[in-house]
Amino acid sequence: DRHAPLQALPVDYAKYRNRYDQGWDTMHEKRMAKLRLSGLLQGDWKPSPRPDHIPAWNSLSQPRQQFEAKRMATLAAMIDRVDQEIGRVLDYLRDTGQLDNTLIWIVSDNGACPYDRRNAKIDEEPTNGSVTWSDSTGWAWARNSPFRFYKQNQFEGGICTPAIVHWPHGLTAKPGSVSHQPAHLIDVLPTLLDATKSKMPTAFPGRELRPISGQSLLPIFSGGRIQRRQPLHFLFASDRGLRAGDWKIVSFRRGPWELYNLADDRTEFTDLSAAQPQRLAAMVKQWNQMARDVLHASGNSVAPVVPSEKKSHPEWTNFSKAPAETSRKKRRPERNAIRARKNTRLTMTEEQLRLTFSGDEPGIAMDRLPAELPDGPY
């Protein structure tokens, strides 16, 4: 998942400088043409038009265009560096004779990030740690072509991402073939267990283990199909979704539920909620049941949906302001605080950071530490 802070090595940034001066409208059209030529787009998919909250590139001021082009060039340089480093790993596997029997997954975990939170030193080049830029909503739209919306949203623009699998000794599907069957990151562990003929433990000291939710994708690896045992359930904060076969419901930030038939409307333009209220109600009921019994979600995450007039977010880029003025206010760091997932508690001493995980889904995002915290080591 490539997103802010946008920072790149000088050698990588130089490769992409001025590459995106044409702007997002032109790049959107070029990406759509390439997707059609490659065969990745099936049938007559209707691409997402530029939404109202993103202005035409040609209407932007010159300073805004210059900054936006630099932001996309930086992101491209970051992706290029990821590609280079993955190449080093593959070279090692090849040199040691392990490549053909190593199961490799390249997965993007969500759609492009639109959250324009903090930009510092926008007139400089993003090649050192003191220059930090956030993502651009305009480029997030172009990057998510042909889908709508973004990371955190449960429309296809936020959740439909590519996965590339390489495993010559294990794959029997035609090399280079593409499967459009829906899969999820919850399927990775069951697939690895199946591929290695391993068993999932049923007990672990100090933890009550629940059954894993996903299922093995090995049938797809051999060119076959899978039949999902249960719908794919999506929840991020107050954004929600459920996919059962070709049918999908989605709620944008607790807004009204929408219903789509992805077989006929892959890019989600025709909301069928009014035409098929019974199907909608049944799927909403199933979403709530899974949120309660499988995710054990609570609070605002499962609060009833509310009416809304339009889809917006306070952290999308505000193009009515100059680039330097779009950053949100920097929050004051809390003493002895850490940005962490739920069920995570932090205690600090002079020599230790002790993180205690509890609950069903422990985890931590080490993205920000208190400003008063010494550099360590710990």
KOLLOMI-410761 format. One record per residue (C-alpha): residue number from 0; residue in one letter; x, y, z. Coordinates in pm, 1 decimal, decimal comma. Layout:
<drentis>
+-----+--------+----------+----------+----------+
! num ! residu !        X !        Y !        Z !
+-----+--------+----------+----------+----------+
! NUM !      a !        X !        Y !        Z !
...
+-----+--------+----------+----------+----------+
</drentis>
This chain:
<drentis>
+-----+--------+----------+----------+----------+
! num ! residu !        X !        Y !        Z !
+-----+--------+----------+----------+----------+
!   0 !      d !      0,0 !      0,0 !      0,0 !
!   1 !      r !    184,8 !    310,8 !   -122,7 !
!   2 !      h !     79,8 !    635,5 !     41,8 !
!   3 !      a !    202,2 !    930,5 !    246,4 !
!   4 !      p !    450,3 !   1039,8 !    355,1 !
!   5 !      l !    556,6 !   1091,1 !     -5,2 !
!   6 !      q !    935,4 !   1072,9 !     -2,3 !
!   7 !      a !   1170,1 !    922,7 !   -262,2 !
!   8 !      l !   1538,0 !    861,8 !   -322,8 !
!   9 !      p !   1693,7 !   1122,3 !   -556,3 !
!  10 !      v !   1786,5 !    863,0 !   -820,9 !
!  11 !      d !   1429,9 !    733,1 !   -832,4 !
!  12 !      y !   1262,1 !   1072,6 !   -828,5 !
!  13 !      a !   1477,3 !   1191,5 !  -1119,8 !
!  14 !      k !   1331,7 !    915,7 !  -1338,8 !
!  15 !      y !    977,9 !   1050,4 !  -1299,6 !
!  16 !      r !   1028,9 !   1425,1 !  -1274,3 !
!  17 !      n !    793,1 !   1597,0 !  -1523,5 !
!  18 !      r !    637,7 !   1259,9 !  -1618,8 !
!  19 !      y !    296,6 !   1366,1 !  -1487,4 !
!  20 !      d !    286,4 !   1727,1 !  -1605,3 !
!  21 !      q !     -1,2 !   1629,8 !  -1837,3 !
!  22 !      g !   -229,1 !   1595,9 !  -1536,1 !
!  23 !      w !   -481,2 !   1346,6 !  -1409,9 !
!  24 !      d !   -739,2 !   1381,7 !  -1688,2 !
!  25 !      t !   -487,9 !   1275,9 !  -1952,0 !
!  26 !      m !   -336,6 !   1005,2 !  -1732,6 !
!  27 !      h !   -684,0 !    866,0 !  -1658,5 !
!  28 !      e !   -753,6 !    827,1 !  -2029,7 !
!  29 !      k !   -413,7 !    668,0 !  -2091,9 !
!  30 !      r !   -462,8 !    419,6 !  -1810,2 !
!  31 !      m !   -805,6 !    322,5 !  -1937,2 !
!  32 !      a !   -666,5 !    265,8 !  -2287,0 !
!  33 !      k !   -386,3 !     47,8 !  -2148,9 !
!  34 !      l !   -628,3 !   -154,1 !  -1934,0 !
!  35 !      r !   -847,2 !   -224,1 !  -2236,8 !
!  36 !      l !   -548,4 !   -318,5 !  -2452,4 !
!  37 !      s !   -416,4 !   -558,5 !  -2188,2 !
!  38 !      g !   -749,7 !   -738,0 !  -2160,2 !
!  39 !      l !   -779,0 !   -671,4 !  -1786,6 !
!  40 !      l !  -1110,8 !   -491,8 !  -1840,8 !
!  41 !      q !  -1387,5 !   -740,0 !  -1915,5 !
!  42 !      g !  -1681,2 !   -646,5 !  -2136,0 !
!  43 !      d !  -1814,2 !   -294,0 !  -2161,3 !
!  44 !      w !  -1705,0 !   -152,8 !  -1827,0 !
!  45 !      k !  -1803,9 !    208,1 !  -1773,4 !
!  46 !      p !  -1505,7 !    393,7 !  -1623,5 !
!  47 !      s !  -1548,8 !    636,0 !  -1337,2 !
!  48 !      p !  -1577,9 !    993,6 !  -1465,8 !
!  49 !      r !  -1391,2 !   1263,8 !  -1279,3 !
!  50 !      p !  -1609,0 !   1337,9 !   -973,3 !
!  51 !      d !  -1734,6 !   1683,3 !   -881,2 !
!  52 !      h !  -1492,3 !   1719,3 !   -589,9 !
!  53 !      i !  -1194,9 !   1703,6 !   -829,8 !
!  54 !      p !  -1147,0 !   1993,3 !  -1074,4 !
!  55 !      a !  -1028,8 !   1959,0 !  -1432,4 !
!  56 !      w !   -650,7 !   1967,3 !  -1453,1 !
!  57 !      n !   -652,7 !   2261,3 !  -1694,1 !
!  58 !      s !   -851,9 !   2469,4 !  -1445,3 !
!  59 !      l !   -581,3 !   2448,0 !  -1177,0 !
!  60 !      s !   -338,5 !   2729,3 !  -1109,7 !
!  61 !      q !     20,3 !   2680,4 !  -1221,6 !
!  62 !      p !    152,0 !   2641,4 !   -862,6 !
!  63 !      r !   -112,8 !   2379,1 !   -794,6 !
!  64 !      q !    -31,3 !   2191,0 !  -1116,1 !
!  65 !      q !    339,5 !   2195,4 !  -1036,2 !
!  66 !      f !    286,0 !   2061,1 !   -685,9 !
!  67 !      e !     39,5 !   1793,2 !   -799,3 !
!  68 !      a !    273,8 !   1672,4 !  -1073,9 !
!  69 !      k !    556,6 !   1648,1 !   -820,8 !
!  70 !      r !    337,3 !   1449,6 !   -582,5 !
!  71 !      m !    252,6 !   1188,6 !   -845,1 !
!  72 !      a !    614,7 !   1169,7 !   -960,3 !
!  73 !      t !    717,0 !   1101,1 !   -600,5 !
!  74 !      l !    462,2 !    824,8 !   -562,2 !
!  75 !      a !    576,1 !    665,1 !   -888,7 !
!  76 !      a !    935,6 !    678,5 !   -765,5 !
!  77 !      m !    832,8 !    505,2 !   -443,1 !
!  78 !      i !    663,5 !    226,7 !   -638,6 !
!  79 !      d !    969,3 !    196,9 !   -861,2 !
!  80 !      r !   1186,6 !    147,4 !   -551,4 !
!  81 !      v !    952,4 !   -124,2 !   -422,0 !
!  82 !      d !    987,3 !   -296,2 !   -759,3 !
!  83 !      q !   1366,8 !   -273,4 !   -743,9 !
!  84 !      e !   1384,9 !   -420,2 !   -394,3 !
!  85 !      i !   1146,5 !   -703,2 !   -480,1 !
!  86 !      g !   1374,8 !   -769,5 !   -776,5 !
!  87 !      r !   1669,9 !   -809,8 !   -540,1 !
!  88 !      v !   1478,2 !  -1072,6 !   -342,2 !
!  89 !      l !   1384,2 !  -1256,8 !   -661,2 !
!  90 !      d !   1744,7 !  -1246,5 !   -781,7 !
!  91 !      y !   1855,0 !  -1407,3 !   -456,6 !
!  92 !      l !   1591,6 !  -1680,6 !   -484,5 !
!  93 !      r !   1693,8 !  -1742,9 !   -844,4 !
!  94 !      d !   2064,9 !  -1752,9 !   -762,9 !
!  95 !      t !   2007,1 !  -1999,8 !   -478,3 !
!  96 !      g !   1777,5 !  -2227,8 !   -679,6 !
!  97 !      q !   1468,9 !  -2151,5 !   -468,8 !
!  98 !      l !   1264,4 !  -1933,7 !   -704,3 !
!  99 !      d !   1054,9 !  -2197,0 !   -879,1 !
! 100 !      n !    937,8 !  -2359,0 !   -555,9 !
! 101 !      t !    871,2 !  -2035,9 !   -363,6 !
! 102 !      l !    508,6 !  -1919,9 !   -350,6 !
! 103 !      i !    521,3 !  -1542,6 !   -408,2 !
! 104 !      w !    223,1 !  -1309,4 !   -367,6 !
! 105 !      i !    230,3 !   -944,6 !   -472,5 !
! 106 !      v !    -82,0 !   -781,3 !   -331,8 !
! 107 !      s !   -205,9 !   -426,1 !   -291,6 !
! 108 !      d !   -418,6 !   -411,9 !     21,1 !
! 109 !      n !   -661,9 !   -134,8 !    -77,7 !
! 110 !      g !   -736,5 !    136,1 !   -330,5 !
! 111 !      a !   -543,9 !    460,3 !   -375,0 !
! 112 !      c !   -524,6 !    696,3 !    -77,5 !
! 113 !      p !   -707,2 !   1034,0 !   -118,2 !
! 114 !      y !   -631,6 !   1183,6 !    222,9 !
! 115 !      d !   -447,3 !   1514,4 !    195,1 !
! 116 !      r !   -342,8 !   1564,0 !    555,2 !
! 117 !      r !     -8,0 !   1736,2 !    583,9 !
! 118 !      n !    233,8 !   1898,1 !    337,0 !
! 119 !      a !    562,0 !   2062,8 !    433,4 !
! 120 !      k !    814,5 !   2240,7 !    208,4 !
! 121 !      i !    613,4 !   2200,4 !   -109,3 !
! 122 !      d !    858,9 !   2406,3 !   -316,6 !
! 123 !      e !   1145,0 !   2166,7 !   -246,3 !
! 124 !      e !   1210,6 !   1818,3 !   -379,7 !
! 125 !      p !   1086,0 !   1519,8 !   -177,6 !
! 126 !      t !   1425,1 !   1354,3 !   -145,3 !
! 127 !      n !   1502,0 !   1394,7 !    224,6 !
! 128 !      g !   1323,1 !   1329,1 !    550,0 !
! 129 !      s !   1242,7 !   1694,3 !    623,3 !
! 130 !      v !   1015,9 !   1716,8 !    317,9 !
! 131 !      t !    688,1 !   1534,9 !    371,2 !
! 132 !      w !    383,2 !   1547,3 !    145,6 !
! 133 !      s !     43,3 !   1384,9 !    169,4 !
! 134 !      d !   -162,2 !   1214,1 !    -97,4 !
! 135 !      s !   -373,2 !   1390,1 !   -358,6 !
! 136 !      t !   -741,9 !   1314,3 !   -408,9 !
! 137 !      g !   -709,4 !   1403,1 !   -776,2 !
! 138 !      w !   -440,2 !   1145,8 !   -840,4 !
! 139 !      a !   -621,9 !    888,9 !   -625,9 !
! 140 !      w !   -913,2 !    906,3 !   -872,7 !
! 141 !      a !   -682,2 !    853,9 !  -1171,6 !
! 142 !      r !   -495,0 !    571,9 !  -1000,2 !
! 143 !      n !   -817,1 !    388,1 !   -916,2 !
! 144 !      s !   -935,6 !    379,1 !  -1277,1 !
! 145 !      p !  -1188,7 !    245,7 !  -1369,3 !
! 146 !      f !  -1345,5 !    227,9 !  -1023,5 !
! 147 !      r !  -1507,8 !    486,9 !   -797,4 !
! 148 !      f !  -1392,7 !    621,2 !   -460,2 !
! 149 !      y !  -1087,2 !    538,3 !   -253,9 !
! 150 !      k !   -902,7 !    367,5 !     25,6 !
! 151 !      q !  -1125,4 !    304,9 !    332,0 !
! 152 !      n !  -1441,8 !    322,7 !    117,9 !
! 153 !      q !  -1600,2 !    -13,0 !     35,6 !
! 154 !      f !  -1681,5 !     73,4 !   -323,9 !
! 155 !      e !  -1461,5 !   -114,4 !   -570,1 !
! 156 !      g !  -1218,4 !    178,4 !   -582,7 !
! 157 !      g !  -1134,5 !    109,1 !   -219,8 !
! 158 !      i !  -1123,6 !   -270,7 !   -214,6 !
! 159 !      c !  -1072,3 !   -415,8 !   -564,7 !
! 160 !      t !   -697,2 !   -449,6 !   -604,7 !
! 161 !      p !   -466,4 !   -679,5 !   -801,7 !
! 162 !      a !   -287,5 !   -988,9 !   -677,9 !
! 163 !      i !     -2,5 !  -1153,9 !   -868,6 !
! 164 !      v !     98,1 !  -1510,2 !   -781,9 !
! 165 !      h !    422,9 !  -1676,3 !   -894,4 !
! 166 !      w !    495,3 !  -2042,5 !   -814,3 !
! 167 !      p !    616,0 !  -2248,8 !  -1112,7 !
! 168 !      h !    631,3 !  -2577,0 !   -916,8 !
! 169 !      g !    281,9 !  -2535,2 !   -776,9 !
! 170 !      l !     74,5 !  -2344,1 !  -1032,5 !
! 171 !      t !    -85,2 !  -2547,0 !  -1310,9 !
! 172 !      a !   -297,7 !  -2264,3 !  -1450,0 !
! 173 !      k !   -173,7 !  -2122,0 !  -1779,1 !
! 174 !      p !    119,4 !  -1882,8 !  -1717,3 !
! 175 !      g !      3,8 !  -1523,4 !  -1747,8 !
! 176 !      s !   -363,6 !  -1615,4 !  -1719,5 !
! 177 !      v !   -599,8 !  -1384,5 !  -1532,3 !
! 178 !      s !   -872,6 !  -1493,3 !  -1290,8 !
! 179 !      h !  -1152,1 !  -1249,1 !  -1206,9 !
! 180 !      q !  -1289,8 !  -1458,3 !   -921,0 !
! 181 !      p !  -1324,2 !  -1254,1 !   -601,3 !
! 182 !      a !  -1076,4 !  -1337,9 !   -327,9 !
! 183 !      h !   -970,2 !  -1170,7 !     -4,9 !
! 184 !      l !   -665,7 !  -1141,5 !    219,0 !
! 185 !      i !   -844,2 !  -1373,0 !    463,4 !
! 186 !      d !   -784,8 !  -1645,9 !    201,9 !
! 187 !      v !   -404,9 !  -1621,3 !    218,7 !
! 188 !      l !   -356,9 !  -1823,3 !    538,8 !
! 189 !      p !   -592,2 !  -2108,0 !    435,5 !
! 190 !      t !   -414,5 !  -2121,2 !     98,3 !
! 191 !      l !    -71,6 !  -2145,4 !    261,7 !
! 192 !      l !   -196,9 !  -2418,5 !    494,9 !
! 193 !      d !   -336,4 !  -2608,2 !    196,4 !
! 194 !      a !    -23,6 !  -2560,7 !    -16,6 !
! 195 !      t !    207,9 !  -2682,5 !    260,3 !
! 196 !      k !    -31,7 !  -2956,1 !    381,6 !
! 197 !      s !    -27,6 !  -2799,4 !    726,8 !
! 198 !      k !   -294,4 !  -2790,0 !    993,7 !
! 199 !      m !   -423,4 !  -2485,0 !   1177,1 !
! 200 !      p !   -365,8 !  -2521,6 !   1552,7 !
! 201 !      t !   -679,5 !  -2545,3 !   1761,5 !
! 202 !      a !   -522,9 !  -2414,5 !   2082,0 !
! 203 !      f !   -260,4 !  -2160,2 !   2186,4 !
! 204 !      p !   -145,3 !  -2061,1 !   2537,2 !
! 205 !      g !   -340,0 !  -1767,0 !   2670,3 !
! 206 !      r !   -564,8 !  -1730,4 !   2365,8 !
! 207 !      e !   -900,5 !  -1868,2 !   2259,2 !
! 208 !      l !   -868,0 !  -1945,6 !   1889,5 !
! 209 !      r !  -1161,0 !  -1901,5 !   1657,6 !
! 210 !      p !  -1196,7 !  -2068,8 !   1316,7 !
! 211 !      i !  -1028,6 !  -1879,3 !   1033,0 !
! 212 !      s !  -1268,8 !  -1702,4 !    799,1 !
! 213 !      g !  -1114,0 !  -1752,1 !    457,1 !
! 214 !      q !  -1073,5 !  -2051,0 !    228,3 !
! 215 !      s !   -802,4 !  -2200,0 !      9,8 !
! 216 !      l !   -741,9 !  -2054,2 !   -335,4 !
! 217 !      l !   -551,1 !  -2359,2 !   -460,5 !
! 218 !      p !   -832,8 !  -2451,0 !   -703,7 !
! 219 !      i !   -778,1 !  -2116,1 !   -878,6 !
! 220 !      f !   -405,0 !  -2190,4 !   -897,4 !
! 221 !      s !   -491,0 !  -2496,9 !  -1108,1 !
! 222 !      g !   -725,8 !  -2306,4 !  -1337,8 !
! 223 !      g !  -1043,5 !  -2406,8 !  -1153,5 !
! 224 !      r !  -1306,5 !  -2219,8 !   -959,1 !
! 225 !      i !  -1399,9 !  -2181,2 !   -594,2 !
! 226 !      q !  -1742,2 !  -2164,7 !   -435,0 !
! 227 !      r !  -1737,6 !  -1923,6 !   -144,5 !
! 228 !      r !  -1882,5 !  -2066,6 !    174,4 !
! 229 !      q !  -1988,4 !  -1726,1 !    304,7 !
! 230 !      p !  -2008,3 !  -1370,6 !    167,8 !
! 231 !      l !  -1710,6 !  -1137,4 !    174,8 !
! 232 !      h !  -1763,9 !   -889,2 !    458,3 !
! 233 !      f !  -1607,6 !   -540,9 !    460,5 !
! 234 !      l !  -1580,0 !   -283,1 !    738,3 !
! 235 !      f !  -1344,5 !      9,4 !    788,5 !
! 236 !      a !  -1449,8 !    259,9 !   1054,1 !
! 237 !      s !  -1801,8 !    347,2 !    932,8 !
! 238 !      d !  -1756,3 !    236,2 !    569,1 !
! 239 !      r !  -1927,0 !    -96,9 !    503,4 !
! 240 !      g !  -1979,6 !   -355,7 !    234,9 !
! 241 !      l !  -2087,2 !   -713,9 !    167,2 !
! 242 !      r !  -2041,3 !   -921,2 !   -148,6 !
! 243 !      a !  -2242,9 !  -1240,2 !   -204,2 !
! 244 !      g !  -2181,4 !  -1384,9 !   -549,7 !
! 245 !      d !  -2236,4 !  -1108,9 !   -804,0 !
! 246 !      w !  -2440,0 !   -897,0 !   -561,8 !
! 247 !      k !  -2292,2 !   -630,6 !   -341,1 !
! 248 !      i !  -2417,9 !   -378,0 !    -86,8 !
! 249 !      v !  -2213,9 !    -77,7 !     20,1 !
! 250 !      s !  -2251,6 !    210,9 !    265,4 !
! 251 !      f !  -2032,3 !    521,1 !    239,5 !
! 252 !      r !  -1946,3 !    649,8 !    589,2 !
! 253 !      r !  -2270,5 !    518,7 !    743,6 !
! 254 !      g !  -2473,3 !    661,2 !    456,3 !
! 255 !      p !  -2771,7 !    476,4 !    308,4 !
! 256 !      w !  -2709,4 !    123,8 !    181,6 !
! 257 !      e !  -2671,0 !     84,5 !   -194,0 !
! 258 !      l !  -2711,6 !   -233,4 !   -399,8 !
! 259 !      y !  -2520,4 !   -332,7 !   -714,0 !
! 260 !      n !  -2510,7 !   -629,9 !   -949,5 !
! 261 !      l !  -2140,4 !   -655,2 !  -1031,1 !
! 262 !      a !  -2198,8 !   -900,9 !  -1316,3 !
! 263 !      d !  -2378,1 !   -628,8 !  -1513,0 !
! 264 !      d !  -2238,0 !   -318,2 !  -1343,6 !
! 265 !      r !  -1878,4 !   -385,1 !  -1244,9 !
! 266 !      t !  -1798,9 !    -21,0 !  -1171,0 !
! 267 !      e !  -2109,1 !     41,2 !   -955,9 !
! 268 !      f !  -2309,7 !    306,9 !  -1136,5 !
! 269 !      t !  -2664,7 !    169,5 !  -1109,5 !
! 270 !      d !  -2795,1 !    152,4 !   -754,0 !
! 271 !      l !  -3067,5 !   -115,4 !   -739,6 !
! 272 !      s !  -3164,7 !    -65,3 !   -374,6 !
! 273 !      a !  -3503,2 !     89,4 !   -461,5 !
! 274 !      a !  -3575,3 !   -173,7 !   -727,7 !
! 275 !      q !  -3488,4 !   -473,0 !   -507,6 !
! 276 !      p !  -3565,5 !   -380,3 !   -145,8 !
! 277 !      q !  -3606,6 !   -741,8 !    -31,1 !
! 278 !      r !  -3263,3 !   -846,3 !   -155,4 !
! 279 !      l !  -3114,2 !   -532,7 !      1,1 !
! 280 !      a !  -3280,6 !   -602,4 !    337,7 !
! 281 !      a !  -3160,3 !   -963,9 !    340,8 !
! 282 !      m !  -2801,5 !   -863,8 !    264,7 !
! 283 !      v !  -2804,0 !   -583,4 !    523,4 !
! 284 !      k !  -2929,0 !   -834,3 !    781,0 !
! 285 !      q !  -2644,0 !  -1068,3 !    689,6 !
! 286 !      w !  -2390,0 !   -786,0 !    711,3 !
! 287 !      n !  -2506,7 !   -700,5 !   1062,2 !
! 288 !      q !  -2501,9 !  -1064,0 !   1169,6 !
! 289 !      m !  -2143,9 !  -1112,9 !   1046,3 !
! 290 !      a !  -2030,4 !   -781,9 !   1197,3 !
! 291 !      r !  -2165,3 !   -894,8 !   1533,8 !
! 292 !      d !  -2078,7 !  -1266,9 !   1534,4 !
! 293 !      v !  -1763,2 !  -1284,9 !   1319,0 !
! 294 !      l !  -1592,8 !   -946,1 !   1358,2 !
! 295 !      h !  -1732,3 !   -881,0 !   1708,1 !
! 296 !      a !  -1764,7 !   -514,5 !   1604,5 !
! 297 !      s !  -1939,4 !   -259,7 !   1824,5 !
! 298 !      g !  -2010,2 !    111,8 !   1864,9 !
! 299 !      n !  -2023,4 !    339,5 !   1562,2 !
! 300 !      s !  -1891,0 !     60,2 !   1340,6 !
! 301 !      v !  -2230,1 !   -108,8 !   1355,8 !
! 302 !      a !  -2456,5 !    188,7 !   1428,8 !
! 303 !      p !  -2758,7 !    223,2 !   1195,7 !
! 304 !      v !  -2703,9 !    404,2 !    866,7 !
! 305 !      v !  -2813,7 !    766,5 !    840,2 !
! 306 !      p !  -2940,5 !    979,7 !    550,2 !
! 307 !      s !  -2682,4 !   1181,8 !    360,9 !
! 308 !      e !  -2707,1 !   1419,3 !     65,5 !
! 309 !      k !  -2363,6 !   1372,3 !    -88,9 !
! 310 !      k !  -2045,2 !   1175,5 !    -43,4 !
! 311 !      s !  -1756,6 !   1378,1 !     95,0 !
! 312 !      h !  -1469,8 !   1363,7 !    341,4 !
! 313 !      p !  -1300,0 !   1647,7 !    532,9 !
! 314 !      e !   -954,0 !   1512,6 !    443,7 !
! 315 !      w !  -1001,8 !   1506,6 !     67,1 !
! 316 !      t !   -792,6 !   1773,3 !   -107,2 !
! 317 !      n !   -944,8 !   2121,4 !    -86,9 !
! 318 !      f !   -862,2 !   2258,1 !   -431,2 !
! 319 !      s !  -1009,5 !   2600,4 !   -351,1 !
! 320 !      k !   -700,7 !   2675,1 !   -143,3 !
! 321 !      a !   -334,6 !   2709,1 !   -235,9 !
! 322 !      p !   -134,9 !   2388,1 !   -186,8 !
! 323 !      a !     47,7 !   2518,0 !    120,2 !
! 324 !      e !   -282,7 !   2594,7 !    295,4 !
! 325 !      t !   -454,3 !   2256,7 !    254,6 !
! 326 !      s !   -290,9 !   2076,8 !    546,7 !
! 327 !      r !   -498,1 !   2000,4 !    851,0 !
! 328 !      k !   -381,3 !   2133,3 !   1185,9 !
! 329 !      k !   -116,5 !   1921,0 !   1348,9 !
! 330 !      r !   -254,5 !   1747,1 !   1651,6 !
! 331 !      r !    -81,1 !   1800,1 !   1981,9 !
! 332 !      p !     96,5 !   1480,6 !   2081,3 !
! 333 !      e !    -52,3 !   1310,5 !   2384,2 !
! 334 !      r !    184,6 !   1221,2 !   2662,1 !
! 335 !      n !    245,5 !    847,2 !   2682,9 !
! 336 !      a !     28,7 !    792,7 !   2378,5 !
! 337 !      i !     77,5 !    591,3 !   2064,8 !
! 338 !      r !   -129,9 !    548,5 !   1753,1 !
! 339 !      a !   -244,3 !    189,9 !   1794,9 !
! 340 !      r !   -524,6 !    -39,7 !   1701,7 !
! 341 !      k !   -798,4 !   -128,8 !   1945,6 !
! 342 !      n !   -712,6 !   -366,3 !   2229,6 !
! 343 !      t !   -355,6 !   -233,7 !   2251,8 !
! 344 !      r !   -216,6 !    -76,2 !   2568,5 !
! 345 !      l !    122,7 !     94,9 !   2600,9 !
! 346 !      t !    325,0 !    141,6 !   2917,5 !
! 347 !      m !    665,3 !    309,3 !   2914,9 !
! 348 !      t !    967,2 !    306,0 !   3142,4 !
! 349 !      e !   1312,2 !    449,2 !   3088,7 !
! 350 !      e !   1427,8 !    140,4 !   2902,4 !
! 351 !      q !   1116,2 !    -36,6 !   2781,3 !
! 352 !      l !    812,0 !     11,2 !   2563,8 !
! 353 !      r !    572,2 !   -258,3 !   2674,9 !
! 354 !      l !    279,6 !   -319,8 !   2441,7 !
! 355 !      t !      4,9 !   -541,4 !   2576,4 !
! 356 !      f !   -240,1 !   -689,2 !   2327,9 !
! 357 !      s !   -577,8 !   -822,1 !   2431,6 !
! 358 !      g !   -911,5 !   -900,8 !   2274,0 !
! 359 !      d !  -1001,1 !  -1070,0 !   1948,6 !
! 360 !      e !   -801,1 !   -867,9 !   1696,5 !
! 361 !      p !   -483,1 !   -734,1 !   1857,4 !
! 362 !      g !   -238,7 !   -535,7 !   1651,2 !
! 363 !      i !    -49,7 !   -209,8 !   1631,6 !
! 364 !      a !     31,8 !     58,5 !   1376,6 !
! 365 !      m !    372,4 !    206,7 !   1463,9 !
! 366 !      d !    324,3 !    524,6 !   1266,7 !
! 367 !      r !    355,1 !    788,3 !   1536,7 !
! 368 !      l !    515,3 !    798,7 !   1879,9 !
! 369 !      p !    487,5 !   1071,9 !   2142,7 !
! 370 !      a !    707,0 !   1375,3 !   2073,0 !
! 371 !      e !    857,0 !   1352,4 !   2423,2 !
! 372 !      l !    974,9 !    996,5 !   2371,0 !
! 373 !      p !   1355,5 !    963,9 !   2357,2 !
! 374 !      d !   1506,2 !    803,5 !   2051,0 !
! 375 !      g !   1602,9 !    490,8 !   2240,7 !
! 376 !      p !   1721,4 !    222,2 !   2192,6 !
! 377 !      y !   1469,8 !     21,9 !   2393,1 !
+-----+--------+----------+----------+----------+
</drentis>
